Amino acid sequence: MNIPIKKLREGAILPAYATAQSAGADLYACLDAPVEIGPQETKMIPLGFAMAIPAGWVGLTFARSGLASKRDLAPANKVGVIDADYRGEWFIPLHNHGTQTRTVEPGERIAQLVIVPCMTASFFETDSLDETERGTGGFGSTGTS
């Protein structure tokens, strides 16, 4: 799949897969200078580009596991949803979950992007739903592990 990307800032780096089997493409901070993120603080980190995701697809942004587990930095919204009709600049709201100030460097890999098919549903009201084995069991109703 080919996806057009328009660079909006000097120094923007196109998403790139680290290996041939990578599910997510790395997303890079497009910064003029390092940015400090204090404990429990969120900063919007620009990526410096806009993208034209094809209709019927969605871009999902996720944390990079090493950045989240070793430096406490992960997207504030956990999973970002980029709709196929969005054409503005992309940002990652990077949150510091730790107790120490962390620094994000220009060009650093800060998140990852997965492009997946997306169906649009038609919702309708009804008076009843089909029966299932789980029924109305909520959180934890299928077991503790």
N, C-alpha and C positions, 0 to 999 in steps of 0.2 A: 504494500500500500504506500503510495506517495502522498505526503501531506505538505502543502505549501506553507512556508514560514517566512514572515517578513521581519527582518531585524529593525528595531526601533531605537536602539542605543548602540553607540560604539562599544565594542568589547563583548557584545552578546555572543553566546556560544550556543549552537544548535544542540538539541537533545541528542544523546548518543548512547548506544548500548555498549556496556563494558565487555560483554562476551557474546558470542553467536547465539547462546541459549538464554540470554537475559530476557525476562518478561518485561522489565521496566527499563525505560531509557533515562539516563541520568539528566537532571536539570541543574543548571549552573547559575550561581549568583552573578548578576551583572551589576557590579559595584565599582565606583570610582576610588573608593578607599575602604579599608576594613570597617565593619559595623560591629559594635559591642551590643550584646543582648544580656541584660541583667537577669538575675533570678526571678522567675515567674513573670517575665516580661515577654511581650510579643512584638515583633517588628516585621513590617511588610518588606520582603526582599524581592526586588525586581529581577526578572529574567531577561528583560530587554528585547522581547519579541512578541509578535502576535502570530496566531496560527489559524488555518482554515481546516478544522476537523470536518470530514465529510458527513453529510446528513446520514442518519442511521447509526452513528458512532458517537462515543463520548470519551473524553480524556479524563482519567482518574489520576490524581497525584497522591503519592504516598510518601511516608518517611523513608529515609535511607537507614537501614538497620544499624549500621555502625555509628552513624552520627547520633541516632536516638539513644543507643545503649551505652556508648562511650562518652558522649559529650552532652547528653540531655537535651538535644535540639531536635524538634519534630514539628511538623505542621500543626498549628493551633486547631485547625478544623479536622484533624486526623486524616480524612480523605477529602481532597478537593474534587469538585465536579466541574468540568469545563464543557459547557454545551457546544454542540456543533455550530450554532449560530453566533457564538461570541467571537468578536474580532479585535478586542482591545488587548492591551499589554497584559502579559501574565505576571503574577506575583505569587510568592509563597509566604503565607503568614507564619513565620518561624517563631516557635515558642520555646523558651528555656525552662524546662521542667526541674532544673537542678537548683543548687544553692550557691553556685559560683557564676560570675559573669563569664560569658563565652564570646568568642570573636569569630565572625564569619568573614572570610577573605574573598576578595574579588576572584571570580572564576572557580570558586569552590563548589563541589557537588553538594546540593542541599536537599534534594528530593528526587523522586523518580516518577515517571509518567508511564501509564499503561493505557493503551487505546483499545476499547472493547465495543462490541456491537451493543446497540441500545434500542429497545423497542418502546414505542409509545402505546400506552394502554388506554382503553376506553373504560371509564368508571361509570357504574350505574347503581342506583339504590335498589335494594331488595328487602323483603321482610324476613327471609330465611337464607341460611347458608348450608352447604352440604356437611354431613357429619364426617369426622375424622377420628382416628384413634386418640390423638392428643386432645381434641376438643378445645375447651377454653383454658387449658393449663398454660400458665404464664411462665415467667422467668424461673428457671430451675426445675420445671415440672417434669422434665425427662430424665432427671438424675442429678447427682451432685458432681460428677466428673465428666 
